[in-house]
Amino acid sequence: MNAAVLEKEKVSITEAAPGKIGAEVRGWDVTTFTKDSPEMEMLRQLIYENKVVVIRGQYDITEQEQVNFANAVGRPQVYFQANYHHPDYPEIFVSNNLNEDGQKFGVSGTGRYWHTDCSFEKHPLSFTSVRPIFFPKSARETSYIDMARVYRELPDDLRRYVDGAMAMQEAWPRYKVQACDIDRSIEEIIENFKAECPPMAHPAVIEHPVTGEKILYISSGFTSGLVGLSHEENERVMKALFAFVEQPKYVHTHIWEDGDLIIWDNRPLIHKGSKAKSGEKSRMYRIGIYDELPFYVGINQ
């Protein structure tokens, strides 16, 4: 389907070049999609093969239409922390630094570190779909790293640590303090959050259930170490792994345009948002989507 153009429907699909990631679609109206739409199977194929897909020209989509699209793709997630929820649509995770009618709305400054969404949960999130509402002038980028490529190119001295190992994923260092935390100690806040979202171990190398690719499943945002290594050895090994993973040659950056809607596969990709300057408004609506497949080969649904 590389660089395919579907003239009859005035739809153009440009897939990633060999060894790269990222497909672009023009001419779709996602507000018309249903689970049975012929475009849906095409979209899923594009996601699995290209890892991230940008659908251009999706202007003025309502919140309900975004939720409907997520339902067409799979099963929308309702994030476990309610302070991230849109007040009327709990499926929508709101990243926002602009209050609504003087009231706090969503959470600001999310995802400015390398991570894969919900790797710290027992059943990690299959897809992430994002639609910007307001763009900051200074920060219009989301960056991605293909961890399947990283694993293929991983040197033997690092590969021996991750093959067959379990990696501990922890969310507590990224916890956003809430109003209900007033008068709590830092220790109490951390322990309460760990009880709500306990550390979770997943294989450091996973196999994709569709493509069969082997993927290095770690990130500097959520992975605290490899099970079985001493603290000192974990410090050394993780520092070396993250330095290798985050090399500029592996980074694919999407520059957002008005009307973009992006959807990506969390299995092979880690991602990082950009940071807006102080005083610039920014709002993005995210919906996590489960594709109803095992997240990786061997995990129980």
N, C-alpha and C positions, 0 to 999 in steps of 0.2 A: 504493500500500500504506500510505499515511499513516494512522497511528493505527488500523491494521487489528487486528481481534480475531478469531482463529480459534477459535470457540467449541467446535467438535467436538473439537479436540485440546487444549482448555484452554490454548492458547498465545496470548499477547498480544504484539503487536509495535507499538511506537510509534516512528515515524520522526521525523527532525529537522524542525523548522519551516522554512519557506522561508528560504534564506539562512543557515541554521545548520547545525551538524554534530552527529552523535551519535544513534544509534538504541538503543532498549532492548528486550530480549526477555525475557519471563518464560514459564516453562512448558516450556522445552527441557531435555532431559538429554543433554548433549554426549557422555557416555560411551557412548551407543547409536549415535552417528553413524558412518557409513562413507562412502567416496567416492561411493557410489550412493544414499545417503539423500536423499529429496526435500528435506529441510531444507538440504542442502549448497548447492544452487543458489540457494535463497532467501537463505542466509547470504552467499554471494559477492555477490549483487545488493545486499544491505543494506550490505555493506562498501563497494562501489564508489560507491553512491549517497549514503551517509551518512558515509562516511570512517572513522568509529569506531563500533563496536558493543559494547555491554555486555550480556552474557548473565548474568542474575541467577540466584541459587539453585543455583550449582554447588558444593555443599558436599562436603568429604571426597573430592575426586578424588585418585586415586593418581598417582604420577609416570608410570606406564605408561599410564594412561588419558589423561593430558594429551598424551603423545607420540602415542597412537592418534588423538586428536582432530586434532592437527597433521597427521598423515598423511592423515586424511580431507579436510582442507581443501586440502592441496597437498603440497609436498616440504619437510620440516623441514630447517633449516640446522644444521650443526655449526659453531659459531663457531671462527674460526681460532686463537684463543688458548685453550689447554687449561685454564689456571688459572680460567677462568670456568665450566668444565663441572661439572655434577652428576657425582659419581664413578661412578654406575651408569647414568646416562642422558646421554650427551654432547650430545644435542639440547637439553637444558635448560641455559640460561644462568642462573646463580645470582647474584642480587644479594642480599648477605647480610652482616650485621654480627655474627652470632652463630656462634661456632665449634661444630663437631660433635664431641663426645667429646674436646675439647681440641685438635682439628685444624682448621686453616683450611679453610673451606668456601665456595667461591665468592669473590666480590669485593665489598667494601662501597663505598657511596657512588657508585653508578653513575648516570649520566644526569641529573645535576642542572644541566643547561645545555640550551639550545635546540639540538636536533639532529634529524636523521632517521637511523634505524639503517642503518649500513653504506653511507652515501653515498660513503665513501672507497674502496669496492671497485669492481672493474671491472663487476660485476653486483650492483647494490644490492639490498637485501632488500625483497621485495614487501610482506609482512604481518608484523606483530609481534603475538604473543598473550601476555598476561601474566595470571598467577594469583598473588595474594598468599598467603603462608603465615602470616606474622606481620605484624600492623599496628603501627607505632609510634603512640602516642597523639597525638603532636603533628603528624604528617605523613601524611595519608591522601589526598593529592591527586596526580593526574597532569594536567598542563595541555597543551593542544594549540593550534596555530594552523593555520588553513586557508590554505595558501599559494596556492591557486587564487583565493580571494577577495582576498588581498593583491595578487596580480598584477593582477587586474581593477581594483583601486583605486590602483595604483601611479601616482604623478605622472609626467608626461612627462619631467621632467628626470632622473629615476632610471630610467625605462623605457628610455631611449636607451642606457644603459650595459649593460643585461642582455639586450636583444633581440639574438639572434644571437651572444652572447658565450659563452665557456666559463668555468666556475667551477672553481677548484682546490679539491679536497676533501682534507684531511689529518687523520690520526688521531693523529699522534705527540704533539701537545701534551696529549692525554688519556690517554696511556699510564700504566698502574698499575704501579709498581715492584714487582718480585717478589724472592723470596729469591735467585734465581740472579743478580740484579744486584749483589749485594754484591761490593765491590772493583772494580766497573766505574766508569769515569768517566761523568759525565752525557753527555758528547759520544759516548762509545762506546755507551751505552744508546740514545740517540736514533738514531745511525747504524744500529745493529743493527735497531731497530724499523722504520726507514724502508726497510731492505732487505727486511724481512719484509712490510711493508705500505706500498708506495711511494705517494706522492701521486698522485691520480687526477683528471683533468678530466672533467667532465660539463657538458652545456649548462646555462646559468644559468636558462633557461626550457625546460621540458620539456612534451611533450604526452602526456596520459594515454591508454593504448592502448584503454581501454574507454569512458570518458566523453568523450574528446576535449578535455577542459579543458586550458588552458594554465596551467602551474604555475611559480611562482618557486621554483627548486630551489637554495636556499642556506640556511645556518644559521650563527649566530654560534659554534656549537660546533665545526663541522668545516670551514667554508668560509674559506680563507685569503686569497682574492682573485680578481679577474677576470684571465684571461690577456690579456696585451698592455698592461695599464696599468702605469705606473711605481709604485714602492713608495709614493711620496707620494700619488699620485692614488688608489691602492687604499685607503690608510688613510682618506682623506676619503670616498670613495664607499661603502666597506663600512660605515663608521660611520653614514652617512646611511641606507643600506639597512636595517641592523639596527635602527636607531632607529624607522624606519617600520614594519617587520615586527612588532616586539615591543610595539606599543602595546596597552594593556589592552583596547581595544575588540575586538581580534582574538582574545583568549585565551578558550578554552573549557576549563573545569576540571571534571574528574570527581572526585567525592568517593567514595572506595572504601567499599563495604559488604561485610560477610562474605558469601562465596559468589559474589562477582563474578568473572567471567572476561571479559577485554576483548581484542578483536582490532581492529587498525586497518590502514589502507593507508598505507604509508610514502611513496607518491608525492606526495600532496597535503599531508601533515601533517608539521610538526615538533612535537616534544614535549619536555617537561621534567618530571623527577621532583621531588618535594619532599624537604626535608632534615629528618631526624629529629633530635631533641635527643640530646645525649650520654647514653649509658646506656640508651636505648630500643632494644629489639630490633626488627629489621626483616628480613624475608626474602621475596623474590619470585622466582617461577620464570617465566622468559621463554623462549618458543620462537619463533625466526624461521621464516617459512614463505615459500617461493617458490610463486607461483601459476602458473608455467610460461608466463606471457605476457611479452613484452618489457617491461622496466621502464618505458621510454618509447618513443614512436614514433621509429624510426630507429636504435635501438641493436641491435646484433647479439647474438643469444642465445648 
